[in-house]
Amino acid sequence: MSAVAAFASAKAMSNAPETSYTPSAKVWCDGAGQIRSTGGFAPSALGHPRVWLEIDEKGYADCGYCDRRFILEGGPADERNSAAA
């Protein structure tokens, strides 16, 4: 198995993408959320270009660069509400 095929196979079996819950239907992502220190620092060199995403009727939006999923709090994709019910 080539290294590329092994990587693709491992990625397919990995856990769901990183998930962020948000109260707003319009969000941005620069891929540096977890590597940024506390405070309002500029985007990290390890991130990606800032992109704006709109959460639609599905209740979530996925970043095309880093696969982070943004879920609208209280929306149809927010499973935290159904677990509490």
Steps between C-alpha positions, in 0.01 A plus 500: 500500500642839405543774758227706332254209507584429865443864591167510314391179670596631846323831436182318393500302826574799724248666728260771389652839417561759770166651602422851620158612626397855418201725572541674162403370155797683346846384611860527385784251508874547455610156617691638796240471774674227700855628450431860596581607852243685709428853390427669169808400302541509123449178300776247542742407224380140540138581415336574165345807334202637694173385347145600592237229525121522520312233695190399305189290569716193579616680813873470429777608264835332429821685423636392162861547614523331840168308527402676824124474544304795635164406654232757572404486868139383529486420127403171335856361517551583870479152654568636846133605523363156410728334759361724774137431410 
